[in-house]
Amino acid sequence: MNTPQAETLDIESAVKERYAQAAVAAEASLCCPVMYDPKHLEAIPREVIERDYGCGNPAEHLRAGETVLDLGSGAGKICFIASQVVGSAGSVIGVDMNDEMLALARRSAPEVARHLGYANVTFAKGRIQNLVEAGIANDSIDVVVSNCVLNLVRPEDKRQLFAEIFRVLRRGGRAVISDIVSDEDVPEAMQQNADLWSGCISGAFREDKFLEAFEAAGFYGVTLAARDEAPWRTVEGIEFRSVTIVAFKGKEGPCFDQKHAVIYRGPFREVVDDDGHVFRRGVRTAVCEKTFHILSREPYREHVELILPRVLVPLEEAPPFPCSDGARLRDPRETKGVDYRATTLEAANACAPKKGDGRPCC
C-alpha cells in the first residue's frame, strides 16, 4: 500500500480528488450498506443513489416542518430524503465543497421537486468546518445532519467543525451525525495514507472520543442512537464501524430557582447529567428552571418524574440556583409551600366509573 510521507499528504486535496471521481463513476469501496425506506428513494434519480456515499440515515431522526442542514451533502441523497420527512413546511440546505458532487445534486433537484410537488432543497458550496463560506447564519438551523463526512476533515480543523455545528443551531436544536468510528486509536502511519483517509478510515474518531467531541463543543444529552454490531472495515486489526450520534444545544445560560424538582425513575442507582447534577433513583432532587425544562424534553423525559411547584415563583423574583453544587434534595415543603395545610380524607373521584366500561375501580 502506497504511503506518502507525512509532510506531503494534502488531506483536503485527496478527499476532493477522490469524490470528484466518485461523482462521475460509482465507487463500491466507499459504500457502507444502509437500509433506507424505499418510499423515500422513489423520488430520487438512480444516478444520485448510486453515487452518494454514506454510512447511516440521520434523516430518520427528523420531524415535519424543521429546517435541516446537511454537512457534506454530496450527490444529495440525504437532502432529498430529508426533504420528504420535513415536508413542504420544512426546508433543507446541503453544503459541500466538491464541484462535481454539487453539480450532480443541483441538476437532480428539479426532478425530485416535480415528483414531490414542492421544492424545499437548496445546495451551497463551502467547507463544513467553515459554514460562513456557505452563508449559514448563527442560530438558524433546527437540525444539523451529516452522513459519513466528519471523518474526512483534517484533524486540525475538527474542533472548529464542532464549533460551527453548535454555532448554526438554534437553541433547542440538535445534531444528528452518522459517521465511521474506530475501536482503537488510528496509528500515525495509517493517518498519512491518502487512500485510507479519503476512504473514511484514517480520519475516523475513536468511538468514545467522538461522543466527547460533542460534549466539549457544548452539547448536552449526547446519545449513541445507533451502532453497527459488525465492523464495516477492519484494517491492521482495528475495527471501523458506523454509528449515529444525537446531541442537543441549549444548556447554556443562567440558573434560577423556581422550586422545581425531579425524581429519577431508574434503573440505575444514580446518574450524572452534563452539568454535574447527580440524580439518585427515587429521590426528589432540586433543579433550576432551565434544567427542569431540559429534562422535560428528549432525550430525558422518559427517565424522570417532573414535579412542579404548587405556586410557581415568578422568574423575575426567583433567586439564582447553585447548579455548580452538583445535587441537592428538594424538601416537599419547598414545592408545596411551607404554609400548605390541606387535608383530604378521601381522594377526589377515586372510585368514579372508569371511562369506557362504566365499572368503578374499587
C-alpha positions as CSV (number, residue, x, y, z in Angstrom):
1,M,0.0,0.0,0.0
2,N,1.5,3.3,-1.1
3,T,2.1,5.6,1.9
4,P,3.2,9.2,1.2
5,Q,5.4,11.0,3.6
6,A,3.5,12.9,6.4
7,E,4.6,16.3,5.1
8,T,3.4,15.6,1.5
9,L,-0.1,14.4,2.3
10,D,-2.7,17.1,1.4
11,I,-5.8,15.6,3.0
12,E,-8.3,18.2,1.6
13,S,-7.0,17.7,-2.0
14,A,-7.0,13.9,-1.6
15,V,-10.7,14.0,-0.5
16,K,-11.7,16.4,-3.3
17,E,-10.0,14.3,-6.0
18,R,-11.5,11.0,-4.9
19,Y,-15.0,12.3,-4.5
20,A,-14.8,14.2,-7.8
21,Q,-14.1,10.9,-9.4
22,A,-16.8,9.1,-7.4
23,A,-19.4,11.7,-8.6
24,V,-18.7,10.6,-12.2
25,A,-18.5,6.9,-11.7
26,A,-19.8,4.9,-8.6
27,E,-17.0,3.6,-6.3
28,A,-18.1,0.5,-4.5
29,S,-15.3,0.7,-1.9
30,L,-16.9,3.9,-0.5
31,C,-20.3,2.3,0.1
32,C,-21.4,1.2,3.6
33,P,-24.6,-0.8,3.4
34,V,-27.6,1.2,4.8
35,M,-31.3,0.4,4.7
36,Y,-33.4,3.3,3.6
37,D,-37.2,3.5,3.4
38,P,-38.0,2.5,-0.3
39,K,-40.8,5.1,-0.5
40,H,-38.2,7.9,0.1
41,L,-36.0,6.6,-2.7
42,E,-38.7,6.6,-5.4
43,A,-38.4,10.4,-6.0
44,I,-34.5,10.3,-6.2
45,P,-32.7,9.8,-9.5
46,R,-30.8,6.5,-9.8
47,E,-27.7,8.5,-10.6
48,V,-27.8,10.1,-7.1
49,I,-28.5,6.9,-5.3
50,E,-25.5,5.1,-7.0
51,R,-23.1,8.0,-6.4
52,D,-23.9,9.1,-2.9
53,Y,-21.7,7.5,-0.2
54,G,-22.9,7.3,3.4
55,C,-22.9,5.0,6.5
56,G,-26.2,5.8,8.1
57,N,-29.6,7.5,7.8
58,P,-29.7,10.6,10.0
59,A,-32.9,11.7,8.2
60,E,-34.9,9.2,10.1
61,H,-34.5,11.4,13.2
62,L,-36.1,14.4,11.6
63,R,-39.6,15.8,12.1
64,A,-42.1,17.7,9.8
65,G,-41.5,21.4,9.4
66,E,-37.9,21.5,10.5
67,T,-35.0,23.5,8.9
68,V,-32.2,21.0,8.2
69,L,-28.6,21.5,7.2
70,D,-26.7,18.5,5.7
71,L,-22.9,18.8,6.1
72,G,-21.1,17.2,3.1
73,S,-24.2,16.7,1.2
74,G,-22.5,15.0,-1.8
75,A,-24.9,13.9,-4.5
76,G,-27.8,15.0,-2.3
77,K,-29.4,11.7,-1.3
78,I,-29.8,12.5,2.4
79,C,-31.1,16.0,1.5
80,F,-33.7,14.6,-0.8
81,I,-34.8,12.0,1.8
82,A,-34.9,14.8,4.5
83,S,-37.0,17.0,2.2
84,Q,-39.7,14.3,2.3
85,V,-39.5,13.9,6.0
86,V,-39.8,17.6,6.9
87,G,-42.4,18.1,4.1
88,S,-43.3,21.3,2.3
89,A,-43.4,23.3,5.5
90,G,-39.7,22.5,6.2
91,S,-36.5,23.2,4.3
92,V,-33.2,21.5,3.6
93,I,-29.8,23.0,2.9
94,G,-26.9,20.9,1.6
95,V,-23.3,22.1,1.9
96,D,-20.4,20.5,0.0
97,M,-17.0,21.7,-1.2
98,N,-16.9,19.4,-4.2
99,D,-18.0,21.0,-7.5
100,E,-18.8,17.7,-9.2
101,M,-21.0,16.4,-6.4
102,L,-22.8,19.8,-6.2
103,A,-23.4,19.8,-9.9
104,L,-25.0,16.3,-9.7
105,A,-27.2,17.3,-6.7
106,R,-28.3,20.6,-8.3
107,R,-29.3,19.1,-11.6
108,S,-31.2,16.4,-9.8
109,A,-33.1,18.8,-7.5
110,P,-35.8,19.8,-10.1
111,E,-36.6,16.2,-10.9
112,V,-37.1,15.4,-7.2
113,A,-39.3,18.6,-6.8
114,R,-41.5,17.5,-9.7
115,H,-42.0,14.1,-8.2
116,L,-42.8,15.6,-4.7
117,G,-44.9,18.5,-5.9
118,Y,-42.8,21.0,-3.9
119,A,-39.2,22.3,-3.8
120,N,-37.6,22.8,-0.4
121,V,-33.9,21.8,-1.0
122,T,-31.0,24.2,-1.9
123,F,-27.3,23.5,-2.2
124,A,-24.4,25.8,-1.3
125,K,-20.7,25.4,-1.8
126,G,-18.4,25.6,1.3
127,R,-16.2,23.7,3.7
128,I,-18.2,22.2,6.5
129,Q,-15.6,23.4,9.1
130,N,-16.3,27.0,7.9
131,L,-20.1,27.3,7.2
132,V,-19.8,31.1,6.9
133,E,-18.5,30.3,3.4
134,A,-21.9,28.8,2.6
135,G,-23.8,31.7,4.2
136,I,-25.2,29.7,7.1
137,A,-26.1,32.2,9.9
138,N,-25.9,31.9,13.6
139,D,-28.9,30.1,15.4
140,S,-30.7,29.5,12.0
141,I,-30.9,25.7,11.9
142,D,-33.2,23.2,13.7
143,V,-31.2,20.1,12.9
144,V,-27.7,19.6,11.5
145,V,-27.2,16.2,9.9
146,S,-24.2,14.6,8.3
147,N,-23.6,11.1,6.8
148,C,-20.0,9.8,6.8
149,V,-18.3,13.1,6.3
150,L,-16.8,14.4,9.5
151,N,-14.0,11.8,9.3
152,L,-12.9,13.4,6.1
153,V,-12.0,16.7,7.8
154,R,-8.3,17.4,8.8
155,P,-7.5,16.8,12.5
156,E,-6.5,20.4,13.0
157,D,-10.0,21.5,11.7
158,K,-12.2,19.2,13.7
159,R,-12.6,21.4,16.8
160,Q,-13.7,24.3,14.6
161,L,-16.1,21.9,12.8
162,F,-17.9,21.0,16.0
163,A,-18.0,24.7,17.0
164,E,-19.6,25.5,13.6
165,I,-22.3,22.9,14.1
166,F,-23.0,24.4,17.5
167,R,-23.0,28.0,16.2
168,V,-25.6,27.5,13.4
169,L,-28.1,25.5,15.6
170,R,-30.9,27.3,17.2
171,R,-31.3,26.9,21.0
172,G,-33.1,23.6,21.5
173,G,-31.8,22.3,18.2
174,R,-29.9,19.1,17.7
175,A,-27.1,17.5,15.7
176,V,-27.8,14.0,14.2
177,I,-24.5,12.7,12.8
178,S,-23.8,9.3,11.2
179,D,-20.1,8.5,10.8
180,I,-17.4,5.9,10.9
181,V,-15.5,5.4,14.2
182,S,-12.7,3.2,15.2
183,D,-12.4,1.0,18.3
184,E,-8.7,1.8,18.7
185,D,-6.5,4.8,18.0
186,V,-5.6,5.1,14.3
187,P,-1.7,4.9,14.1
188,E,0.2,7.7,12.5
189,A,1.3,5.7,9.5
190,M,-2.4,5.0,8.6
191,Q,-3.2,8.7,9.0
192,Q,-0.7,9.5,6.4
193,N,-2.2,7.3,3.7
194,A,-4.3,9.3,1.2
195,D,-6.4,6.3,0.1
196,L,-7.3,5.3,3.6
197,W,-8.1,8.9,4.6
198,S,-10.3,9.6,1.6
199,G,-11.8,6.2,2.1
200,C,-13.3,7.2,5.5
201,I,-10.7,5.2,7.5
202,S,-7.7,7.2,8.7
203,G,-9.7,10.3,9.9
204,A,-12.1,8.3,12.0
205,F,-12.6,9.3,15.6
206,R,-12.1,6.7,18.3
207,E,-15.6,5.7,19.3
208,D,-15.5,7.3,22.8
209,K,-13.7,10.4,21.6
210,F,-16.4,11.0,19.1
211,L,-19.0,11.5,21.8
212,E,-16.6,13.5,23.9
213,A,-16.1,15.9,20.9
214,F,-19.8,16.9,21.1
215,E,-19.6,17.4,24.8
216,A,-16.5,19.6,24.5
217,A,-18.4,21.7,22.0
218,G,-21.1,22.5,24.5
219,F,-23.8,20.0,23.5
220,Y,-25.9,18.1,26.1
221,G,-27.8,14.8,26.0
222,V,-25.2,13.3,23.7
223,T,-26.7,9.9,22.8
224,L,-25.4,6.9,20.9
225,A,-28.5,6.4,18.8
226,A,-27.2,3.6,16.6
227,R,-24.1,1.4,16.4
228,D,-23.4,-1.3,13.9
229,E,-22.6,-4.6,15.6
230,A,-20.3,-5.8,12.7
231,P,-17.4,-3.6,11.5
232,W,-17.6,-2.0,8.1
233,R,-13.9,-2.4,7.6
234,T,-11.0,-3.9,9.6
235,V,-7.5,-2.6,9.0
236,E,-4.5,-3.9,10.8
237,G,-6.8,-5.3,13.5
238,I,-8.6,-2.0,14.1
239,E,-12.4,-2.2,13.6
240,F,-14.2,0.6,11.8
241,R,-18.0,0.8,12.1
242,S,-20.9,3.1,11.6
243,V,-22.5,5.0,14.5
244,T,-25.2,7.7,14.7
245,I,-25.0,10.3,17.4
246,V,-27.7,12.7,18.5
247,A,-26.7,15.7,20.6
248,F,-28.7,18.8,21.8
249,K,-28.0,22.5,22.1
250,G,-29.4,24.7,24.8
251,K,-28.0,24.2,28.3
252,E,-26.1,27.5,28.3
253,G,-27.4,30.4,30.3
254,P,-28.2,31.4,33.9
255,C,-29.9,29.2,36.5
256,F,-32.8,30.4,38.7
257,D,-34.7,28.6,41.4
258,Q,-38.5,28.4,40.9
259,K,-38.7,25.4,43.3
260,H,-38.9,22.7,40.6
261,A,-37.9,19.1,41.4
262,V,-37.4,15.8,39.5
263,I,-37.3,12.2,40.5
264,Y,-35.1,9.9,38.5
265,R,-37.0,6.7,37.8
266,G,-34.1,4.2,37.4
267,P,-33.0,1.6,36.6
268,F,-29.5,2.8,37.6
269,R,-28.9,3.7,41.3
270,E,-27.7,7.1,40.2
271,V,-26.8,9.1,37.1
272,V,-25.0,12.3,36.4
273,D,-26.0,14.8,33.7
274,D,-23.8,17.0,31.6
275,D,-23.8,19.8,34.2
276,G,-22.8,17.5,37.0
277,H,-26.2,17.2,38.6
278,V,-26.4,13.8,40.4
279,F,-29.8,12.1,40.4
280,R,-30.4,9.2,42.7
281,R,-33.1,6.7,41.9
282,G,-36.4,7.7,43.6
283,V,-35.0,10.8,45.3
284,R,-36.7,14.2,44.9
285,T,-33.9,16.3,43.5
286,A,-33.9,20.1,43.3
287,V,-33.2,21.6,39.8
288,C,-33.2,25.0,38.3
289,E,-35.8,26.3,35.9
290,K,-33.5,25.7,32.9
291,T,-32.6,22.1,33.9
292,F,-36.3,21.3,34.6
293,H,-37.3,22.3,31.1
294,I,-34.3,20.4,29.6
295,L,-35.3,17.3,31.5
296,S,-38.9,17.7,30.3
297,R,-37.8,17.1,26.7
298,E,-35.9,14.4,24.8
299,P,-33.7,12.5,25.5
300,Y,-34.5,12.7,29.2
301,R,-38.3,12.8,29.6
302,E,-39.0,9.1,29.8
303,H,-36.4,8.7,32.7
304,V,-37.8,11.3,35.1
305,E,-40.9,12.4,37.1
306,L,-41.4,16.1,36.9
307,I,-42.6,17.9,40.0
308,L,-44.0,21.4,39.5
309,P,-44.2,23.8,42.5
310,R,-47.8,24.3,43.7
311,V,-47.2,28.1,43.4
312,L,-44.6,29.0,40.7
313,V,-42.1,31.6,41.8
314,P,-42.1,34.3,39.0
315,L,-38.9,34.1,37.1
316,E,-38.0,37.7,37.8
317,E,-38.3,37.0,41.5
318,A,-36.5,33.7,41.5
319,P,-33.1,33.6,43.2
320,P,-30.0,32.1,41.5
321,F,-29.8,28.3,41.7
322,P,-26.4,26.8,42.6
323,C,-26.2,24.3,39.8
324,S,-22.4,24.0,40.3
325,D,-23.0,22.4,43.7
326,G,-24.0,19.1,41.9
327,A,-27.0,17.9,43.8
328,R,-29.5,19.0,46.4
329,L,-32.6,17.3,47.8
330,R,-35.8,19.2,47.4
331,D,-37.9,19.2,50.6
332,P,-41.6,18.6,49.7
333,R,-42.5,21.7,51.6
334,E,-40.4,23.7,49.1
335,T,-42.7,22.7,46.2
336,K,-46.0,22.6,48.2
337,G,-45.2,25.7,50.2
338,V,-44.3,26.0,53.9
339,D,-47.9,27.0,54.8
340,Y,-49.6,24.3,52.9
341,R,-52.0,22.6,55.3
342,A,-54.6,20.9,53.1
343,T,-56.3,17.7,54.4
344,T,-58.1,15.3,52.1
345,L,-59.9,12.4,53.8
346,E,-61.0,10.8,50.5
347,A,-59.4,11.1,47.1
348,A,-61.4,13.1,44.7
349,N,-63.2,10.8,42.2
350,A,-61.1,7.9,43.3
351,C,-63.9,5.4,42.8
352,A,-65.6,7.1,39.8
353,P,-66.6,4.7,37.0
354,K,-63.7,4.1,34.6
355,K,-64.1,5.6,31.2
356,G,-65.3,3.2,28.6
357,D,-66.7,0.3,30.7
358,G,-68.7,2.1,33.4
359,R,-67.2,0.0,36.2
360,P,-65.7,1.5,39.3
361,C,-62.1,0.9,40.1
362,C,-62.8,-0.4,43.6
